[in-house]
């Protein structure tokens, strides 16, 4: 026994009735943003990581200026 069109239609109608159209559309928008962010992170993982040496140099320069 396979799932037919009418079973899928009934489930979709029940979900829309329970959650409402606005809630479902906002949820799908959030899912799409998450997928786009994941793809972007997989494409350029090196650019998102901060350079630890430059941040250490900046913090030491700030410490020196505070001492003056």
C-alpha positions in Angstrom: 0.0 0.0 0.0 1.5 3.3 -1.1 0.8 6.8 -0.1 -1.6 8.4 -2.5 -2.4 11.9 -3.5 -5.5 12.1 -1.2 -3.5 11.1 1.9 -0.9 13.8 1.2 -3.6 16.4 0.6 -5.3 15.6 3.9 -2.1 15.8 5.8 -1.3 19.2 4.2 -4.7 20.6 5.0 -4.4 19.4 8.6 -1.0 21.0 9.0 -2.3 24.3 7.5 -5.3 24.3 9.8 -3.2 23.5 12.9 -0.3 26.0 12.4 -1.8 28.6 10.0 -0.4 29.9 6.7 1.6 32.7 8.2 3.5 30.5 10.7 4.3 27.9 8.0 5.6 30.6 5.5 7.8 32.2 8.2 9.2 28.8 9.1 10.0 28.0 5.5 11.7 31.4 5.1 13.9 30.6 8.2 14.8 27.2 6.8 15.8 28.8 3.4 18.0 31.4 5.2 19.6 28.5 7.2 20.3 26.6 4.0 21.8 29.6 2.3 24.0 30.3 5.3 25.2 26.7 5.4 26.0 26.7 1.7 27.9 30.0 2.1 29.8 28.5 5.1 30.8 25.4 3.2 32.0 27.4 0.2 34.3 29.9 2.1 35.1 28.4 5.5 38.5 30.1 5.8 37.1 33.7 5.4 34.8 33.4 8.4 37.6 32.5 10.8 39.3 35.5 12.4 43.1 35.8 12.2 44.4 35.2 15.8 47.7 37.0 15.2 46.1 40.3 14.0 43.7 40.3 16.9 46.5 39.7 19.4 48.5 42.6 17.8 45.5 44.9 18.0 44.9 44.1 21.7 48.6 44.6 22.6 48.5 48.0 20.9 45.4 49.0 22.8 47.1 47.9 26.0 50.1 50.1 25.3 47.9 53.1 24.5 46.1 52.7 27.8 49.4 52.7 29.8 50.5 56.0 28.3 
